[in-house]
Amino acid sequence: MRIGELAERAGTTTRTLRYYESLGLLPPADRAGNGYRSYDEEHLRLLEQIRVLQDFGFGLEETRPFVECLRAGHPAGDTCAASLEVYRRKLAELDACVDRLQEVRAQVAAQLARAELEAAAAVPGGPAPQCELATTTEGKPTHEHVH
């Protein structure tokens, strides 16, 4: 298949494919006699692996071991030692993010609880009085307290 068809089937652009090729993530395509790149199902498989990992938040460089594992002939890109190590690092990174989010959530919950208590204590019978700008029947501004 040509580069446009591969891009369409992979849900990406020809520019992206050329970029991946320049990074060494996508092996160079065979060139036909007319100079056109020719790709096969293996290229599509590599692109699908890259896409899935990127959807999970992996950077392009982190996808390299998975791509290399597939290119080495393994049935799945995540069965090689280097791929497993990337999974372990990413999982540790995600765990740290989850821990930090739980800390932030606890802080926000504590602030909300404090603010609700202060708001309730300040207004025993209803909303606090507010000073609003009102106009008299003559159109002149007056300050009036609303209860």
C-alpha positions in Angstrom: 0.0 0.0 0.0 1.2 3.5 -0.5 1.8 6.1 2.2 -1.6 7.8 1.9 -3.5 4.5 2.4 -1.3 3.5 5.3 -1.9 6.9 6.9 -5.6 6.6 6.4 -5.8 3.1 7.8 -3.7 4.1 10.8 -5.7 7.2 11.5 -2.8 9.5 11.0 -1.1 11.7 8.4 1.6 11.1 5.8 3.7 13.8 7.6 3.5 11.8 10.8 4.6 8.6 9.0 7.6 10.4 7.5 8.4 11.8 11.0 8.2 8.3 12.6 10.4 7.0 9.8 13.0 9.8 10.4 13.1 8.8 14.1 13.6 5.1 13.2 10.3 4.0 14.7 8.9 3.1 11.3 11.2 1.1 9.1 11.8 2.7 5.7 9.3 1.5 3.2 10.3 -0.4 0.1 10.5 1.9 -2.9 8.8 0.9 -6.1 10.4 1.5 -9.4 8.5 4.8 -9.6 10.0 6.0 -6.3 6.8 5.6 -4.3 7.0 4.2 -0.8 5.3 0.8 -0.5 4.1 -0.4 2.9 2.6 -3.6 4.2 0.5 -4.9 7.1 3.5 -5.1 9.3 3.9 -1.3 9.1 0.3 -0.9 10.1 0.8 -3.2 13.0 3.8 -1.0 14.2 1.7 2.1 13.9 -1.2 0.6 15.8 1.3 -0.3 18.6 2.6 3.3 18.7 -1.0 4.7 18.7 -2.1 2.5 21.6 0.9 3.4 23.7 0.5 7.1 22.9 -3.2 6.9 23.9 -2.0 5.6 27.3 0.3 8.6 27.7 3.6 7.1 26.5 6.0 9.4 24.7 7.3 8.5 21.3 10.7 7.5 22.6 9.0 5.2 25.2 7.3 3.3 22.3 10.7 2.4 20.7 11.2 -0.9 22.7 7.7 -2.1 21.8 8.3 -1.3 18.1 11.7 -3.0 18.2 10.2 -6.0 19.9 7.6 -6.4 17.1 10.2 -5.8 14.4 12.3 -8.6 16.0 9.4 -11.0 15.2 7.7 -11.2 18.5 3.9 -11.7 18.3 3.4 -8.8 20.7 5.4 -5.7 21.3 5.3 -5.9 25.0 6.9 -9.3 25.6 10.5 -8.2 25.4 12.5 -7.2 28.5 13.0 -3.6 27.4 9.2 -3.2 26.8 8.5 -4.7 30.3 10.9 -2.2 31.8 9.1 0.7 30.1 5.8 -0.6 31.5 7.3 -0.7 35.0 8.6 2.8 34.7 5.3 4.1 33.4 3.3 2.3 36.1 5.6 3.9 38.8 5.0 7.3 37.2 1.3 6.8 37.1 1.3 5.6 40.8 3.1 8.8 41.7 0.5 10.9 39.8 -2.3 9.1 41.5 -0.7 9.6 44.9 -0.3 13.3 44.3 -3.9 13.7 43.1 -5.1 11.9 46.2 -3.1 14.4 48.3 -4.5 17.4 46.4 -8.0 16.0 46.7 -7.7 15.6 50.5 -6.4 19.2 50.7 -9.3 20.5 48.6 -11.8 18.5 50.7 -10.4 19.9 53.9 -10.5 23.4 52.5 -14.2 22.9 51.5 -15.1 21.5 54.9 -13.4 24.5 56.6 -15.1 27.0 54.3 -18.5 25.5 54.8 -18.2 25.6 58.6 -17.0 29.3 58.4 -19.9 30.1 56.0 -22.5 28.4 58.3 -21.1 30.1 61.4 -21.2 33.6 59.8 -24.9 33.3 58.8 -27.0 31.7 61.6 -30.3 32.6 60.1 -29.8 33.1 56.4 -27.6 34.8 53.9 -25.3 37.6 55.0 -26.5 41.2 54.4 -25.2 42.7 51.2 -24.8 46.3 50.2 -26.3 46.8 46.8 -26.4 50.0 44.7 -30.0 51.0 44.2 -31.6 54.0 42.6 -34.3 56.2 44.1 -37.4 57.2 42.2 -35.5 60.3 41.1 -32.8 58.1 39.5 -30.2 59.1 42.0 -28.0 56.2 43.4 -28.4 55.3 47.1 -26.9 52.6 49.1 -29.3 50.2 50.6 -28.8 47.2 52.7 -30.7 44.1 51.6 -31.5 41.5 54.2 
